[in-house]
Amino acid sequence: MIVTIVTVCTIVLLLMTFIGLYRAYVGPTAADRIVAINMISTKVATMIVMIALVTAQDSYVSVALVYALIGFVATIGLAKYLVNKKLE
């Protein structure tokens, strides 16, 4: 039962990720694109954790944590570049 629910939620998150990918491609401003990429990163990390629940692999949670941290640092770097036009 729980495996089915997690699988359905993962599929829904995957579909929502494609909507975010569309926003990242079409977004009228750079800020919209940065937010869309951050959203995609967060959803992928969540999907990795859900896959870890289904497969009972604890190491996937560590991978998801590292992926989320890399996404966060990339978002901060892009936002700083957008404001200052340099990364100093």
KACORLIN-V37328 format. One record per backbone hydrogen bond with DSSP energy under -0.5 kcal/mol. NH is the residue of the N-H (numbers start at 0). CO is the residue of the C=O. E is the energy in kcal/mol with one decimal. If there is no record, write none. Layout:
nh: [NH | NH]
co: [CO | CO]
e: [E | E]
This chain:
nh: [4 | 5 | 6 | 7 | 8 | 9 | 10 | 11 | 12 | 13 | 14 | 15 | 16 | 17 | 18 | 19 | 20 | 21 | 22 | 23 | 24 | 25 | 26 | 32 | 33 | 34 | 35 | 36 | 37 | 38 | 39 | 40 | 41 | 42 | 43 | 44 | 45 | 46 | 47 | 48 | 49 | 50 | 51 | 52 | 53 | 54 | 55 | 56 | 57 | 59 | 60 | 61 | 62 | 63 | 64 | 65 | 66 | 67 | 68 | 69 | 70 | 71 | 72 | 73 | 74 | 75 | 76 | 77 | 78 | 79 | 80 | 81 | 82 | 83 | 84]
co: [0 | 1 | 2 | 3 | 4 | 5 | 6 | 7 | 8 | 9 | 10 | 11 | 12 | 13 | 14 | 15 | 16 | 17 | 18 | 19 | 20 | 21 | 22 | 28 | 29 | 30 | 31 | 32 | 33 | 34 | 35 | 36 | 37 | 38 | 39 | 40 | 41 | 42 | 43 | 44 | 45 | 46 | 47 | 48 | 49 | 50 | 51 | 51 | 55 | 56 | 57 | 57 | 58 | 59 | 60 | 61 | 62 | 63 | 64 | 65 | 66 | 67 | 68 | 69 | 70 | 71 | 72 | 73 | 74 | 75 | 76 | 77 | 78 | 79 | 80]
e: [-1.9 | -2.5 | -2.2 | -2.4 | -2.4 | -2.2 | -2.1 | -2.3 | -2.4 | -2.0 | -2.2 | -2.3 | -1.9 | -1.5 | -1.3 | -1.9 | -2.2 | -1.8 | -1.9 | -2.3 | -1.6 | -2.7 | -2.7 | -1.5 | -2.3 | -2.4 | -2.1 | -2.4 | -2.3 | -2.3 | -2.3 | -2.3 | -2.2 | -2.4 | -2.4 | -2.1 | -2.1 | -2.4 | -2.2 | -1.8 | -2.2 | -2.3 | -2.0 | -1.9 | -2.0 | -2.7 | -1.3 | -1.0 | -0.7 | -0.9 | -1.0 | -0.8 | -1.7 | -2.5 | -2.1 | -2.3 | -2.5 | -2.4 | -2.2 | -2.4 | -2.3 | -2.2 | -2.5 | -2.4 | -2.1 | -2.4 | -2.4 | -2.6 | -2.4 | -2.4 | -2.3 | -2.3 | -1.8 | -2.8 | -2.2]
